[in-house]
Amino acid sequence: MNQLSAPHNILSDRVKGRVDPQTVMTGQGPLFTTEEEEKLVDHVKYMANLGYGFTITEVVTKATDYEVFLKKRPHDNSLKSSGFMVSDDVGLK
């Protein structure tokens, strides 16, 4: 392991061109399709324009509820607010 905790063979494969870094994805894929994400963002922005800004925790709760509605996640397995990247123009408090 190196200082970034990546196994040496993975780094070696990338350097030697055995793996295309543009096509390899680590971790889970996206939670929502692009269209689903746009709907969630549009809703948060709409509510912000009405004066109802949301905290990160509230947005994560809404995202969990949306995933449950889409039958992508069981209700008893909610998302966690750590690890999310949020754009400044989304309308969060």
Backbone as a ProteinNet text record, in pm:
[ID]
protein_1_A
[PRIMARY]
MNQLSAPHNILSDRVKGRVDPQTVMTGQGPLFTTEEEEKLVDHVKYMANLGYGFTITEVVTKATDYEVFLKKRPHDNSLKSSGFMVSDDVGLK
[TERTIARY]
84.2	0	88.8	40.6	112.4	42.1	82.9	24.3	-122.8	-172.8	-313.5	-395	-334.3	-399.2	-449.3	-385.1	-420.2	-318.7	-364.3	-271.1	-176.5	-52	51.3	12.2	-47.7	-79.9	-185.1	-276.2	-376.1	-308.4	-219.5	-147.7	-58.8	7.5	94.6	15.6	-101.1	-184.7	-225.2	-257.6	-296.8	-179.6	-63.7	54.7	96.6	86.2	128.4	22.6	-91.3	-193.7	-281.2	-275.9	-359.6	-505.6	-527.2	-661.4	-685.6	-798.8	-834.3	-899.6	-833.4	-888.9	-1021.1	-1053.4	-1179.6	-1298.4	-1273	-1384	-1396.8	-1299.5	-1303.5	-1367.3	-1465.3	-1533.4	-1512.8	-1476.8	-1464.2	-1587	-1622.5	-1738.1	-1868.9	-1976.1	-2109	-2128.9	-2218.3	-2254.3	-2345.8	-2392.1	-2481	-2611.3	-2668.1	-2795.4	-2910.1	-2905.9	-3016.1	-2967.2	-3060.1	-3028.9	-3016.1	-2964.7	-2951.3	-3086.5	-3189.1	-3323.1	-3379.7	-3358.8	-3408	-3337.3	-3207.4	-3130.8	-3177.1	-3202.7	-3251.3	-3384.1	-3472.9	-3602.3	-3583.1	-3494	-3468.4	-3407.4	-3309.9	-3245.7	-3346.9	-3427.9	-3530.1	-3626.1	-3664.1	-3754.7	-3688.6	-3562.3	-3491	-3477.8	-3444.8	-3433.3	-3568.2	-3673.3	-3808.1	-3846.6	-3824.7	-3858.4	-3772.7	-3645.3	-3557.2	-3608.2	-3657.4	-3712.7	-3836.5	-3907.4	-4024.7	-3986	-3856.3	-3808.9	-3788.8	-3800.8	-3783.4	-3649.6	-3540.6	-3410	-3399.1	-3321.5	-3305.1	-3163.7	-3149.2	-3016.7	-2971.9	-2844.3	-2792.6	-2870.8	-2893.9	-2967	-3106.5	-3174.4	-3308.6	-3304.4	-3203.2	-3190.5	-3160.9	-3076.5	-3046.1	-3172.5	-3252.6	-3379.5	-3471.6	-3478.3	-3561.5	-3508.5	-3376	-3316.8	-3350	-3345.2	-3382	-3528.2	-3615.6	-3758.5	-3783.1	-3710.1	-3723.7	-3679.1	-3567.7	-3521	-3621.1	-3681.4	-3784	-3903	-3944.9	-4056.3	-4027.8	-3903.2	-3863.3	-3836	-3852.1	-3828.4	-3682.7	-3590.7	-3448.4	-3383.6	-3457.4	-3401.6	-3513.4	-3488.1	-3589.5	-3596.2	-3712.1	-3732.1	-3645.3	-3610.3	-3532.4	-3381.9	-3339.4	-3197.4	-3172.3	-3170.5	-3159	-3014.9	-3003	-2872.8	-2810.7	-2679.7	-2607	-2562.7	-2555.3	-2521.2	-2371.9	-2287.7	-2144.1	-2108.9	-2015.5	-1967.8	-2042.1	-2136.2	-2209.1	-2144.5	-2135.9	-2088.9	-2212.3	-2216.1	-2333.2	-2289.8	-2357	-2329.9	-2383.2	-2315.7	-2357.9	-2489.3	-2532.6	-2655.1	-2778.5	-2775.3	-2888.8	-2995.3	-2964.1	-3063.2	-3059.9	-2941	-2928.4	-2898.5	-2941	-2913.7	-2768.3
-118.6	0	125.1	229.2	355.7	452.5	577.9	674	701.8	670.8	690.8	563.8	462.6	334.5	261.6	281.3	207.5	94.9	-26.8	-137.9	-109.9	-151.9	-126.2	-180.1	-300.9	-359.7	-277	-212.2	-128.4	-7.4	56.2	171.9	130.2	16.5	-33.7	-60.2	-123.4	-150.7	-22	80.4	208.2	274.1	274.3	337.5	265	133.3	54.5	48.2	114.7	119.8	-3.2	-90.2	-210.3	-180.2	-66.9	-27.6	115.3	139.4	274.6	346.3	447.4	514.8	586.3	610.3	676.3	580.6	450.9	355.5	274.1	283.3	207	293.3	235.3	307.9	233.5	305.8	244.2	276.4	188.1	211.3	191.3	231.3	218.1	320	288	380.9	490.1	577.2	686	632.3	707.2	668.4	684.9	794	829.4	839.9	822.6	853.8	1005.9	1053.4	1198.1	1266.7	1207.2	1266.1	1269.3	1161.2	1155.9	1260.2	1273.1	1371.9	1513.6	1539.2	1671.4	1704.8	1605.6	1628.7	1665.1	1594.6	1623.6	1762.9	1795	1927	2037	2015.7	2115.5	2139.5	2032.4	2046.6	2127.9	2097.6	2171.2	2318.2	2345.3	2484.4	2556.1	2487.5	2545.7	2584.7	2493.3	2520.5	2634.6	2640.9	2749.9	2883.8	2886.7	3010.6	3055.9	2961.5	2995	3033.7	3022.7	3058.7	2941.4	2819.8	2699.7	2633.7	2693.2	2631.1	2507	2409.9	2284	2270.2	2203.3	2166.5	2042.3	2008.8	1888	1766.2	1759.7	1646	1634.7	1747.3	1744.6	1699	1741.6	1698.6	1548.8	1500.2	1357	1278.4	1329.8	1264.2	1262.5	1373.6	1379.1	1281.4	1272.7	1179	1034.7	1005.1	870.9	841.8	937.9	919.7	899.5	973.5	961.7	823.1	773.9	639.6	532.6	550.4	455.2	459.8	581.2	598.5	528.8	539.1	476.1	326.4	275.6	134.5	93.1	186.4	159.3	131.3	156.4	141.4	107.6	13.3	-12.5	105.7	130.1	246.2	242.4	124.1	113.9	124.7	165.4	178.2	318	418.9	556.8	593.2	693.3	745.8	820.6	838	915.9	1046.8	1152.6	1283.2	1301.7	1214.8	1229.5	1183.5	1251.9	1210	1266.2	1356.7	1415.8	1546.7	1566.5	1693.8	1773.7	1900.1	1982.2	2110.6	2143.8	2267.9	2386	2500.4	2618.6	2675.9	2645.3	2709.1	2621.7	2522.3	2431.3	2485	2575.3	2630.7	2570.5	2537.7	2480.7	2589.6	2565.5	2659.9	2648.7
0	0	0	-64	-63.5	30.7	29.5	123.3	94.4	-24	-56.3	-34.6	19.7	49.3	-75	-186.5	-307.8	-325.1	-349.6	-369.8	-486.4	-470.5	-571.5	-708.7	-714.1	-844.9	-919.7	-848.6	-915.8	-978.5	-903.5	-957.8	-1073.6	-1060.3	-1166	-1293.8	-1280.6	-1397.9	-1468.1	-1392.2	-1453.8	-1524.5	-1459.6	-1518.1	-1645.6	-1646.6	-1762.8	-1872.2	-1849.9	-1952.5	-1961.2	-1863	-1864.2	-1830.2	-1766.1	-1723.2	-1769.3	-1832.6	-1874.5	-1756.4	-1699.5	-1582.1	-1609.8	-1735.4	-1768.9	-1763.6	-1772.7	-1775.7	-1647.4	-1559.3	-1434.7	-1326.7	-1258.3	-1152.2	-1021.4	-917.7	-786.8	-704.9	-616.2	-530.5	-604.3	-536.3	-595.1	-707.1	-795.9	-901.8	-848.7	-935.9	-893.8	-834.6	-741.6	-681.3	-779.3	-854.9	-944	-1087.2	-1180.8	-1319.7	-1329.1	-1439.3	-1458.1	-1446.9	-1505.6	-1502.2	-1360.1	-1285.8	-1148	-1061.3	-1080.9	-1005	-1038.8	-1167.5	-1208.2	-1141.4	-1130.7	-1064.8	-918	-849.7	-708.7	-692.2	-774.3	-767.6	-800.5	-903.6	-938.9	-822.7	-751.9	-637.3	-525.6	-495.4	-390.3	-429	-555.2	-601.1	-596.8	-638.5	-636.7	-494.7	-400.8	-261.4	-206.2	-247.5	-203	-254.5	-378.7	-433.8	-358.3	-296.5	-215.1	-72.2	-40.9	91.9	185.5	134.2	215.8	183	228.3	208.5	294.5	250	321.4	373.9	486.6	535.3	457.5	468.8	403.9	453	582.1	639	579	560.9	501.5	356.1	281.5	141.6	135.4	224.7	227.4	261.3	353	385.9	264.5	191.5	70.8	-34.8	-48.4	-144.3	-105.8	23.4	70.6	38.4	70.4	41.7	-107.4	-190	-335.3	-381.8	-326.2	-362.6	-320.1	-201.9	-155.9	-250.9	-288.7	-382.1	-515.6	-562.1	-688.6	-672.8	-551.6	-519.1	-543	-516.1	-529.3	-394.1	-286	-151.7	-55.1	37.8	141.3	238.2	294.5	380.9	505.9	553	676.3	653.2	534.4	500.6	444.5	531.4	484.4	449.4	363.5	324.5	441.6	437	536.9	472.6	550.1	493.2	470.4	523.3	500.2	358.8	298.8	168.3	49.3	71	-40.3	-82.2	-211.7	-265.2	-305.1	-263.2	-289.6	-357.7	-465.2	-536.5	-453.9	-462.6	-386.2	-431.8	-554.5	-607.2	-593.8	-505.7	-493.4	-399.6	-309.8	-220.1	-81.9	-35.1	98	199.1	322.2	432.1	471.9
[MASK]
+++++++++++++++++++++++++++++++++++++++++++++++++++++++++++++++++++++++++++++++++++++++++++++

